[in-house]
C-alpha cells in the first residue's frame, strides 16, 4: 500500500484522510446502530489483504460508515464492492469514494437485516463473491448465522 504522508496528511489513493471526511460530514459513530468507524489505515489494509485476491471478486460490505474499509478493498484491487449502509449521514462520504473508483462501488442505502444476500450475490455475474466487513455490533451475530445457514448462497470464503 502506498501512503501519501505529504503535509502531515495520511491518505490512501489521493482521497482525503478519514478523520477529515468524518469531520466534514459531521459524523459520529452511533451506539444505537452498533457503529465503530475504522480509521487505522494499517488495520483496514490488513483486512483487505486478508480477503485474498479480489481482482475478479465482488465484495459485499455491511455498514461501511464513512468508507475506511471500503477504500482499502478498492485500493487493494476489488473488482466491485457492494456496500450496504443504513446510516444516511454516511452516504455522501461514500459517494465521494464511488466517484474516485468509477463503476466499482455500489452503495445500497438500507438495513442489512432486510437484504436478500442470495439475490445480491447473484449480481456478481457468476464470479466469486466475498464478504468483508466491520460488522455493526448489534447485528453481527444475526447476520453471521443467516449467512452460515443459507443454502442458496454463493460460496464465501
Phi, psi and omega in degrees: 000134179259118178256139177261112181257015182295139178065021178074008182255118177273118181229165177235120174060030175083358177278154179298151176303146182301323179300321177293319179299314180298316179294314182300322183264004178062037183273144173212133181302132180261123179298323181298335179261002180068027185281148174207102184284128177275118182250343185281111181298327178295319180290313181296322178294320180296318178297315180297318179293325180295338179286351178085197180291118182251008188299335178242018190249140168267126180253131174258126180239127178259130176067057182290345182058226180283356172105021180300304179290324178305312180299318180294320179298315180292317179299325180274012169100011178304131179299318182204142175238129173252113184251125180256116184231122180278329186277106182301335181296336183271348188296323180294319178296321179291328177297324177295319178295317179300320178295330180283334180236070186305131176076001184249349180235122174247122179257125178250110177287128178153181184268122181299332180291343179255011184267137175272094185291329178296316178294320180297317177297331179292345179279001181280000178066031179086352179281172180294148178232136176227155173253131174222120185202153166260083190300137173301136185307316190283352178233357185303310182297314181299318179295316179301317179297315178301312183297320183284342182251002180276126182280313183277068187219132178299157180293131177241137180228000000 
